[in-house]
Amino acid sequence: MTTPPSSFGSLLRHLRRAAGLTQDELAERARMSKRGLQDLELGASQRPRQSTLALLAAALDLSA
């Protein structure tokens, strides 16, 4: 049994890797900068905007 990710950043990294995407690929799909994505994964950005969450969800093909 695996432990669920403990933070938004680790969850995002887990979902990105599960989708088989690099940071560059996800950033391009989500129309955001690689640096912005890195900040989210590292926890430097604690509260992403709702619009950013929506773009990431769409880029990762997540359902509601």
C-alpha positions in Angstrom: 0.0 0.0 0.0 1.3 3.4 -0.9 1.0 6.6 1.2 -1.0 9.4 -0.4 0.9 12.6 -1.2 1.0 14.9 1.9 1.0 18.3 0.1 -0.3 19.9 -3.0 3.2 20.0 -4.5 3.8 16.3 -4.0 0.3 15.5 -5.3 0.9 17.5 -8.4 4.3 15.8 -9.0 2.7 12.4 -8.4 -0.1 13.1 -10.9 2.4 14.6 -13.5 4.6 11.5 -13.3 1.6 9.1 -13.4 0.5 10.9 -16.6 4.0 10.3 -18.0 4.7 14.0 -18.4 7.9 16.0 -17.8 7.6 19.4 -16.1 8.2 21.0 -19.6 5.3 19.0 -21.1 2.9 19.7 -18.3 3.8 23.4 -18.3 3.2 23.7 -22.0 -0.1 21.8 -21.8 -1.3 24.0 -18.9 -0.1 27.2 -20.6 2.1 28.1 -17.7 5.8 28.6 -17.2 8.0 25.8 -16.2 9.2 27.9 -13.3 5.6 28.4 -12.1 5.1 24.6 -12.2 8.4 24.0 -10.4 7.3 26.5 -7.6 4.0 24.6 -7.2 5.7 21.2 -7.0 8.3 22.5 -4.5 5.8 24.2 -2.3 7.1 27.7 -3.0 3.6 28.7 -4.2 1.3 27.5 -1.4 -2.0 28.7 -2.9 -2.5 28.4 -6.6 -5.2 30.4 -8.2 -8.5 28.6 -9.1 -7.7 29.3 -12.8 -4.3 27.6 -12.5 -5.9 24.6 -10.8 -8.4 24.4 -13.7 -5.6 24.6 -16.3 -3.6 21.9 -14.5 -6.6 19.6 -14.1 -7.4 19.9 -17.8 -3.8 19.3 -18.8 -3.7 16.2 -16.6 -7.1 15.0 -18.0 -8.5 14.9 -14.5 -12.3 14.7 -14.1 -14.3 16.9 -11.8 
